[in-house]
Amino acid sequence: MCTTSLTTCEWRKVFYEKMEVAKPADSWELIMDPNLKLNELAPGWKQYLEQHASGRFHCSWCWHTWQSTHVVILFHMYLDREQRAGSVRMRVFKQLCHECGTARLDESSMLEENIESLVDNLITSLREQCYEEDGGQYRIHVASRPDAGPHRSEFCEACQEGVVHWKPSEKLLEEEATTCTFSGASKPSAQEGSGYSFFSLRWCLFGAALCLLIVYLQFSFRSSAFL
């Protein structure tokens, strides 16, 4: 039974289910650590930073709610190959309410489908760094998601700790550009489609006229033969 917040329980539930499929022979744990620091790693630990997660915040003081597509999540990962056991520590950076101006930092809540996508990204990084495998493609693309407005760094815990994250990472931009290129190349433009229709109609008319000419010449030849 989970005695922590509902969001924490959902994270653990999704992570354990997906790791059971990805690495059934290994045992993994997921621990929330609010004191986790960027680039401060113990020997043997790996790091993954999710820079553009989507979440909703709820101020515990004035009850103001807001949406953000710049939620930062930090993961530290370690795999003991001999014991076949691994550990993931994670920290979801908080944000300040810009309505009431209180200094209270509020946690974000996320939809289940968002958590599943983020866990997929985590497992992709985990397979690449801890297992030295090809983890596959990351699921979240910055340009494909609606923007909830400009990011205000003065209210962001991650920005205040020096975590630069509000600009799209090069990896995500490259993946987005590749996706757009393939999708654009697979669809003919409106001008190409209209040009094709025009030339097809012209050739059909030309063929019909040629058939009529042949029939006319045959009729004329037969008429002259009977005279």
Salt bridges, closest charged atoms under 4 A:
GLU17 OE2 - LYS13 NZ 3.48
ASP26 OD1 - ARG84 NE 2.68
ASP33 OD2 - ARG89 NH1 3.82
GLU99 OE2 - HIS98 ND1 3.82
GLU107 OE2 - LYS94 NZ 4.00
ASP120 OD1 - LYS18 NZ 3.21
ASP120 OD2 - ARG139 NH1 2.38
GLU133 OE2 - LYS23 NZ 2.58
GLU133 OE1 - ARG127 NE 3.03
GLU154 OE2 - ARG152 NE 3.53
GLU157 OE2 - ARG91 NH2 3.01
GLU161 OE1 - LYS37 NZ 3.65
GLU161 OE2 - ARG91 NH2 2.78
GLU175 OE1 - HIS141 ND1 3.85
GLU175 OE2 - LYS171 NZ 3.79
GLU176 OE1 - HIS141 ND1 3.62
